[in-house]
Every structure is written in structure tokens, then in C-alpha cells.
């Protein structure tokens, strides 16, 4: 009778069960950074020249909202990176918050597309409900920015710049009410200083997020 034993195979699901982030490659973070910078940059330019809310049904409104879709797609990539790197934490609640933000952004993209291509639906109750997801998604991004800074899982400038970038709604929405004449310029400048800069940080220094080659 043999007394030798064979070690049990290593459990590959333990790390995930305990809440460890699955990880992200530097190439994924770089691509997300490019998407964020390109989308935010295109929306900033159109807002600066055409305004944030051109008259409904005009070609200006179509251009601005198509650029807004590019910005929102970049945010989808950004939230994916936050999820893959455990930017706000690795627990169940953190993952759920990021899934919720993905959902908010998805519906907000539909809202932008409707603003661009379906002016006949502007006065419907359905459009009113869908359009609420635009500000909700941006407020959600602001919450994520603060949470990233608190969690401290991203390092250096990548830890705090999301809070700067994702404060877009808290900065521009009050400006729209208090100083409407300059809202488009404030919004465009904030996009450049915030999200475009964040995209550049992610594209050039992905290791700050904990990503590996």
C-alpha cells in the first residue's frame, strides 16, 4: 500500500471569490485611454463651436449629439477598465455599482442618438424618461471619481484625476443655470482639462491602474 499523496490542483476561482479584481492588460487600458481622449476631445470641440444644446432638429444638434455618443462610448471603455482593475474596490457592491453605471451610460447613448436622429420624438413621454439617463450617468461618473480617489487602488496622478474629470456634471450643470452664456465654453474647457487629460494619462501610463503587460 502506497502512502504517497497527490496534491489537490490549485483552485483558480478562490481569488475571484474573495473579491480580487480579474486584472487588465496595459493594452486594454491604453485603448480605453485613447477612446476617452478622442471622444471627449471631439465633444469638446463641437460644444465650443456649436453649443451644448443647439436647436432641436438642426444639423448642429446632430453633430453635437453624435460627438456626445463618441464621448459616451469612451466612458463605457473607461468603466470597463475601472471594473477590470478594481478601481473602486473588488467587492460585490463595487462591481454592482460599475454594472449600474454601464447601464446608465447605455441608455444615455440611446438618448443622444434620439437627440441626433429622431426629433419627432422630442415631445413624447418616452423620450423624457430616456433623456433623464444622460445627467444620471454623469452624476454616476462623478461618484465613481470620488470613490477611486478614496479606494487608492490606482496610483499617482491616475488616482485623483478621475475625480477632476468626472466632476463635469457638478461643474457645468450649475453653470448652465447661473451663467448660460458661457456654459458651452466651460463645458468644453472642463472636457479638455478633465477627460482628455485622463485619457492621455491612461494611454501613456497604464501601469498606474495596476494593469500588467
N, C-alpha and C positions, 0 to 999 in steps of 0.2 A: 504493500500500500504506500503510495507516494504522499509525502507531507507538503509538497510544494504547492503553492497557490498562484493563481494568475491575477494580477491587479485588475481591478474593475476599470473599464475605459473611462477616460475623463469626461465629466459632464460639460457639454458645451452650452447648456441652457442656464447654468447657475448664475453667470454674470448678468445675463439679461433679467432673470427672475429677481435678482437683488437690486435691479434698477440701474445697472451700468449702461451708459449710452452705447449704441452699436458702433459708433465711430463714423468718421467721414474721411475721405481721401482729400489730399490737397487739391487735386484736380477738380473735384466737385465744388470745393469752396471757391476756387479761382473762377470757375464758370458762373457760380452764383454771384460773385463779386462783379463780374463783367455785366451780367444781366441786370443787377441792381443799378450800377453806374449808368449803363446805356438807357435803361427805362426811365430812371429819374432825370437824366440829362435831357432826354427828348421831351419829357413832360414839362420840365423847367423852361425850355426854350419856347415851346408853344404857349405856355401860360404867360411868359413875359411879353410876347408879341401879340397874342390874341386874347388874353384874359383867361381867368379860371372858369368863368361861366358865360361863354358867348351866347348870343340869342339862339334859342332852340330852333332846330331845323336848318340852320345855316351851315355853309361849308366850314366855317371857323369852328363851330361846335363839333362837327365830325372830326376834324383834325385834332382838336384838343382832347377829345374823348378816346380816339384811337391811341394817342400818345399816353393817355392815362391807363389804358389797357396794358401797354408795354411796361409802364411803371408797376402796375399791379402784378403782372407776371413775374417781374423781378422780385417783388415781395414774396411771391409764392416760393421762389427758389431760396430766398433768404430764410423763410420759416422752416423750409426743409433742412437747411444747414443747421439752424438752431436746434431742430429736433435730433438730427444725426449726431451732433456734438454735445448734446445735453446742456445747451447754453443756459437754460433757466432751471436746471436740475434734471434728475433722472428718474424721479418717482412717477407714480401713476398720474397724480394731479398735474404735474408739469407736462406730461405727454398729452393729456386731455386738453389742456389749455392751448397747446400748439395745434392740435387737431381742430379745435373750435376756431382758431384764427384762420386755418386753411379754409374752413367752411365759410367764414365771413368774407374772406377775400374772393372765394369762388363766386359767391352771389354778387359781390361788389363788381366783379368783372362783367357779369351779366348786366348790371345796372349801367356801366359805362358803354357797353355795346348798344344798349337800348337808347341811351342818350345820343349815340352817334348815328344809329340807323333806323330807329323806329319813332320818329317824332309824333306820329299819330297816337301813340300810347301814353304820351306825357300826362294827360289829364285823367288817367284811369287809376283806380284804387290799387290795382296790381303793381303798377309802376311806382306808386308812392311807397308801398311796402318794400319793394326791391331796392329802391333808392336809399332807404334807411341803412342798408348794409354798408354803404360807402363810408359814412362817418363812423359807424360802429367798427368797421375793420381797421380804420386808422387809430381809433381810440385803443383798440386791442393791441396794435403795434406799439403804442406809447407805453402800455402796461408791460409788454414784453421787454422793452428797452430798459425800464427801471429794474425789472426782475433780473436781467442779465448782469447789470451792474452789481446788484446785491449778491447774486449767486457766486460771482467771481470765478467762474469756470473758464471764461475767455480771459485772456491776459493782456496786459499793456493797454494800448490805445483801443484795441478791439473790445475791451471790457466796458468802456464808458462811451464810446462813440455811438453805439446803437441808441443810447438814451438821448443823445443830441439829435440824431437823425429821426428817431421815431417820435419826437416831440412836435412833428409837423402840424398835426391837428390842434393840439393845445395852443400853438402859436398863431396859426393862420385863421382858425375859426373866430376867435375874438377880434382879430384884425378886420375880418370881413364885416363885423358889426360896428366896430369903432372907427375904422379908417378904410372904408370900402374903396376909396380912390387908389390906394396903394396896395391893396390885397394881392393883386397878381404879381407885383414885384417882390413883396415879402415872401409869398409862397414860392416863387421861382428861386430867390436867393437862399431860402431855407433848404430847398431841394438840393441845390448845388453844395452848400456847406455841410448838409447833413447826409443825405442818402448817396449822392455821387461820391463824396469823400469816403463814406463807409464802404461802398463798392470797391473803390480803389484800395482801401486797406485790406479787404478780404482777398482781392485779386493778387496783391503783391506780398501780403504777409499772412497767408492762410494758416501757418503754424500757430498763430496766436489763438486760434479757436480750438486747438488741440488736435487738429487734423494731422494725419500722417501720410507719407508717400506710399 
